[in-house]
Amino acid sequence: MTKSNGRSQVVVNGREPVTVEVNARDYLRLNARTALHRYLNEIYQWRHFIVSNARSRSLQSGSDMFLGRAWLVLQPLFDVLMYAVIFGLILRISRGIENYIGYLVIGVVFIRFVSRALNTSAGIVQSSKSLMSSFTFPRAAVVISALLRQMIDNFIPALVGVIVAFLFQYPNGPSITVLLIIPLYLMIHIFALGCMLIIARITAFIPDVKPLVTLLNRALFFGSGVFYSLERFDGHATLLAVMRANPVYQFLLAAREVTIYKSVPEANIMISLTCWTFGMLLFGLIFFWRAEERYATVS
């Protein structure tokens, strides 16, 4: 076979060469990055794979233990019990907080959604190397599938957390505002997906960032009002403003408002959460997409 000016001459069974004209403009390099709108369309086309992969891997926590999936419920409850003893009974941080157990259980359960997502995203490209090398597909599908899996896993702890929170303020039951926990549940996972895409790309090329993700999780836990009220810092205006701007704190605040405190979150909180949710998702998608063709080289 010979080539000349975009044409190829192929000899078939020793006969006269056949000239084949090839338009290379319609071809892309293997693992090449496509335009963003095409990339999003490819993700949509792979939606069945994303969902199937997430469902096949979901609800597997504790599968190698005697109690099995019961640990999906028991783990957050034991965490709440431990924090209630330490911060509620020993350190007396519960003073001034109505239904402290409910306050604590909502905080512990919902912050785990974010912390688990961050931990999962650290190194997810390396751990999915065999899948990525098997066939060509948008690499963001791996991260989205991992988030969807966690979203399925988190449903039972979220439901149990809300029920337990109401049990500790019996006979005062839930109000209609509890239905707002559904969009909040979706929003916190969309926000977490944006964070996952960012961390997945960074840790793919700079593995040393992984310990910093653990540090970030600890900072979020202690800085998001999981077990204390921000009213403790009323005398520190700057610190209070920084902590209130924390989107994770705002998610916990809104979740508590619509459940145990039976009220609709303030408009500025919901506007802020909406901006954080979709802004983080958009930034995360673009940030991850820009390195699409480099993920094949990750070792």
Phi and psi in degrees as a GROMACS rama.xvg file:
@    title "Ramachandran Plot"
@    xaxis  label "Phi"
@    yaxis  label "Psi"
@TYPE xy
-121.304  153.822  THR-2
-122.795  144.26  LYS-3
-158.84  120.399  SER-4
52.5838  47.7709  ASN-5
78.2731  6.67146  GLY-6
-114.799  149.742  ARG-7
-122.087  133.297  SER-8
-105.356  120.77  GLN-9
-115.586  128.494  VAL-10
-91.3543  121.52  VAL-11
-109.292  115.564  VAL-12
53.2686  38.4263  ASN-13
74.7077  4.12732  GLY-14
-84.0826  -173.355  ARG-15
-60.7968  141.437  GLU-16
-62.7184  142.545  PRO-17
-103.167  128.246  VAL-18
-89.9927  124.86  THR-19
-117.781  123.975  VAL-20
-96.2065  126.529  GLU-21
-116.602  130.431  VAL-22
-97.4001  100.847  ASN-23
-74.7774  -8.40017  ALA-24
-67.7353  -22.7716  ARG-25
-88.0053  3.84889  ASP-26
-111.009  147.4  TYR-27
-116.738  152.672  LEU-28
-64.2817  151.335  ARG-29
-62.7473  132.612  LEU-30
67.2445  15.4379  ASN-31
-69.014  152.325  ALA-32
-83.1496  125.863  ARG-33
-88.2839  173.909  THR-34
-62.7726  154.086  ALA-35
-59.8901  -43.5964  LEU-36
-65.3772  -34.8293  HIS-37
-69.8083  -36.5518  ARG-38
-62.6569  -44.5699  TYR-39
-64.2042  -37.3399  LEU-40
-65.7215  -37.6283  ASN-41
-64.4693  -40.5303  GLU-42
-60.1456  -42.5852  ILE-43
-63.3413  -39.6515  TYR-44
-66.0548  -25.5579  GLN-45
-94.683  15.6988  TRP-46
-61.3448  -35.4557  ARG-47
-67.5401  -38.7865  HIS-48
-64.1687  -43.2294  PHE-49
-60.1118  -47.9725  ILE-50
-66.9635  -44.6552  VAL-51
-63.371  -42.2649  SER-52
-64.2228  -40.3296  ASN-53
-67.1293  -44.1862  ALA-54
-66.9999  -36.1823  ARG-55
-69.7537  -24.577  SER-56
-101.971  -7.26131  ARG-57
-77.8556  161.51  SER-58
55.7452  33.6091  LEU-59
-100.892  -5.97713  GLN-60
-61.3611  128.412  SER-61
78.9306  10.4529  GLY-62
-65.3781  -21.7279  SER-63
-95.7387  12.5965  ASP-64
-115.005  164.236  MET-65
-63.6448  -39.7596  PHE-66
-83.8362  -9.52834  LEU-67
55.82  -129.482  GLY-68
-69.2439  -9.82681  ARG-69
-59.4075  -23.426  ALA-70
-68.594  -18.4083  TRP-71
-61.3977  -30.2037  LEU-72
-94.7653  -42.9862  VAL-73
-67.9327  -37.9187  LEU-74
-58.5396  -53.3534  GLN-75
-64.2447  -31.9631  PRO-76
-67.258  -41.1958  LEU-77
-65.3909  -36.972  PHE-78
-61.8173  -45.3764  ASP-79
-61.6432  -43.3869  VAL-80
-59.7061  -44.7334  LEU-81
-63.6344  -47.1545  MET-82
-67.426  -33.2778  TYR-83
-64.6048  -40.501  ALA-84
-67.7573  -46.7874  VAL-85
-69.4963  -54.3895  ILE-86
-88.3955  -28.9426  PHE-87
-85.7654  -49.1814  GLY-88
-88.6714  -45.8787  LEU-89
-80.5088  -52.7227  ILE-90
-89.0433  -8.81592  LEU-91
57.6257  34.639  ARG-92
-74.0332  -14.3194  ILE-93
-72.506  -9.67141  SER-94
-59.5044  130.839  ARG-95
84.4238  -0.949871  GLY-96
-105.233  117.219  ILE-97
-69.3364  132.983  GLU-98
51.6297  64.4011  ASN-99
-60.6909  -38.4561  TYR-100
-62.284  -43.9262  ILE-101
-63.0707  -42.4228  GLY-102
-58.2717  -44.1984  TYR-103
-70.6534  -44.1319  LEU-104
-66.3416  -38.7298  VAL-105
-63.9298  -42.8767  ILE-106
-63.3197  -47.0116  GLY-107
-65.4528  -45.5967  VAL-108
-65.3927  -45.6227  VAL-109
-76.0642  -31.8466  PHE-110
-72.5036  -23.2898  ILE-111
-64.7314  -27.817  ARG-112
-60.6089  -43.2906  PHE-113
-75.295  -45.5317  VAL-114
-63.9834  -40.753  SER-115
-64.8595  -38.9193  ARG-116
-63.6577  -43.6381  ALA-117
-64.1158  -43.957  LEU-118
-63.7105  -39.9302  ASN-119
-66.5034  -38.3541  THR-120
-71.5997  -24.183  SER-121
-70.7642  106.391  ALA-122
87.6055  11.6671  GLY-123
-66.9443  -29.6303  ILE-124
-66.2594  -44.4015  VAL-125
-64.2405  -43.3894  GLN-126
-69.6207  -18.3469  SER-127
-104.652  17.0109  SER-128
-57.9515  -43.4035  LYS-129
-63.6  -39.4159  SER-130
-66.7087  -42.8487  LEU-131
-66.4789  -30.4945  MET-132
-84.2954  -8.64035  SER-133
-76.5759  -40.5526  SER-134
-158.241  167.853  PHE-135
-91.8222  127.98  THR-136
-161.141  161.995  PHE-137
-63.1729  122.638  PRO-138
-63.7539  -24.498  ARG-139
-62.2602  -20.6962  ALA-140
-60.7856  -32.9109  ALA-141
-64.401  -44.3435  VAL-142
-68.5986  -43.3022  VAL-143
-62.3084  -41.3453  ILE-144
-63.5065  -39.9519  SER-145
-63.9133  -40.3672  ALA-146
-66.6771  -41.643  LEU-147
-63.6177  -38.2412  LEU-148
-59.9321  -45.9008  ARG-149
-67.0673  -33.0016  GLN-150
-63.3467  -38.0657  MET-151
-68.5542  -44.4697  ILE-152
-62.5368  -34.5168  ASP-153
-79.5008  -12.1045  ASN-154
-62.3819  -46.5663  PHE-155
-64.7721  -48.4678  ILE-156
-58.9137  -36.9225  PRO-157
-64.2902  -44.3962  ALA-158
-63.668  -45.8676  LEU-159
-63.9105  -40.3407  VAL-160
-60.4697  -44.2997  GLY-161
-65.3965  -42.3112  VAL-162
-62.7846  -45.8422  ILE-163
-62.2527  -40.628  VAL-164
-59.5192  -40.0547  ALA-165
-73.5945  -32.5181  PHE-166
-60.9611  -32.3461  LEU-167
-85.6286  5.91866  PHE-168
-128.36  24.9375  GLN-169
-59.9182  139.158  TYR-170
-91.5397  9.30975  PRO-171
-75.4791  110.472  ASN-172
-88.9928  -175.843  GLY-173
-73.9468  161.375  PRO-174
-114.154  -178.649  SER-175
-63.5556  -23.0431  ILE-176
-65.7896  -16.6703  THR-177
-62.6825  -22.3485  VAL-178
-65.4666  -22.3288  LEU-179
-69.962  -10.7464  LEU-180
-66.5801  -23.4761  ILE-181
-66.5125  -53.9557  ILE-182
-63.5652  -32.5258  PRO-183
-65.2342  -38.3842  LEU-184
-61.3297  -43.2538  TYR-185
-67.4705  -42.3519  LEU-186
-65.4156  -40.7643  MET-187
-67.6056  -29.7821  ILE-188
-77.482  -34.6978  HIS-189
-65.499  -42.8253  ILE-190
-59.3306  -44.1723  PHE-191
-63.1826  -34.6569  ALA-192
-62.7696  -43.2984  LEU-193
-59.0669  -42.9953  GLY-194
-63.6271  -40.3557  CYS-195
-62.5144  -42.2101  MET-196
-63.1648  -38.3653  LEU-197
-67.2354  -49.7874  ILE-198
-67.7154  -35.5395  ILE-199
-60.3646  -43.2038  ALA-200
-69.1019  -45.0294  ARG-201
-61.7031  -47.9867  ILE-202
-72.8012  -18.3397  THR-203
-65.7522  -35.3357  ALA-204
-109.066  -17.8555  PHE-205
-131.049  80.4304  ILE-206
-59.5038  -22.3902  PRO-207
-65.2023  -10.9768  ASP-208
-76.8678  -18.0599  VAL-209
-54.1708  -46.2466  LYS-210
-61.2925  -29.1309  PRO-211
-70.2624  -28.158  LEU-212
-65.2139  -41.0071  VAL-213
-61.3255  -41.8195  THR-214
-64.3721  -39.6965  LEU-215
-62.4293  -40.869  LEU-216
-61.3234  -41.4077  ASN-217
-65.452  -41.1102  ARG-218
-63.0751  -40.9989  ALA-219
-64.9374  -39.8117  LEU-220
-63.5483  -46.7285  PHE-221
-82.7848  -15.6671  PHE-222
-107.898  9.06239  GLY-223
-114.626  13.4732  SER-224
66.7898  37.8461  GLY-225
-66.0831  -43.5968  VAL-226
-122.356  9.87316  PHE-227
-145.723  163.248  TYR-228
-96.671  143.236  SER-229
-69.5347  -9.70102  LEU-230
-63.158  -17.4279  GLU-231
-64.0185  -19.0407  ARG-232
-110.45  26.3304  PHE-233
-58.9344  -26.6114  ASP-234
-85.743  1.30574  GLY-235
-124.136  84.9667  HIS-236
-60.1739  -44.374  ALA-237
-65.2185  -47.7341  THR-238
-60.9462  -41.2637  LEU-239
-63.8486  -40.902  LEU-240
-65.067  -40.7424  ALA-241
-64.3843  -44.5941  VAL-242
-68.0638  -36.1348  MET-243
-70.5424  -25.211  ARG-244
-77.7867  -12.6275  ALA-245
-64.8756  117.465  ASN-246
-62.8976  -31.1394  PRO-247
-66.3394  -41.8593  VAL-248
-59.9495  -41.5334  TYR-249
-63.9446  -36.7706  GLN-250
-64.1986  -44.2587  PHE-251
-64.5379  -41.7849  LEU-252
-59.9819  -47.5796  LEU-253
-65.071  -40.0575  ALA-254
-63.3398  -39.7347  ALA-255
-69.2725  -38.2202  ARG-256
-61.4353  -45.6549  GLU-257
-79.7423  -13.6656  VAL-258
-104.815  -85.8088  THR-259
-71.9855  -24.4344  ILE-260
-101.634  -0.793243  TYR-261
52.7597  43.7605  LYS-262
-139.693  160.672  SER-263
-87.7958  132.062  VAL-264
-57.5871  151.792  PRO-265
-60.2709  152.356  GLU-266
-59.6013  -39.3687  ALA-267
-65.5444  -31.6334  ASN-268
-68.6445  -44.7324  ILE-269
-68.0915  -37.6158  MET-270
-64.2925  -44.1969  ILE-271
-61.145  -45.0767  SER-272
-64.7985  -37.812  LEU-273
-63.9082  -43.4865  THR-274
-64.6932  -44.1259  CYS-275
-62.0345  -43.6226  TRP-276
-61.9898  -56.9676  THR-277
-82.5245  -26.6956  PHE-278
-66.4143  -43.0274  GLY-279
-66.379  -39.6569  MET-280
-63.3572  -46.3054  LEU-281
-63.1444  -47.0522  LEU-282
-63.3517  -43.0383  PHE-283
-61.8957  -42.9759  GLY-284
-62.6278  -46.8739  LEU-285
-65.1452  -43.9099  ILE-286
-61.5207  -43.4492  PHE-287
-70.2612  -41.9844  PHE-288
-62.139  -35.6675  TRP-289
-64.1414  -18.5437  ARG-290
-108.89  17.1984  ALA-291
-53.3556  -45.585  GLU-292
-76.444  -7.71206  GLU-293
-93.4551  -15.34  ARG-294
-66.0442  -25.1255  TYR-295
-67.374  -19.6522  ALA-296
-93.9195  -3.16076  THR-297
-69.2655  134.169  VAL-298
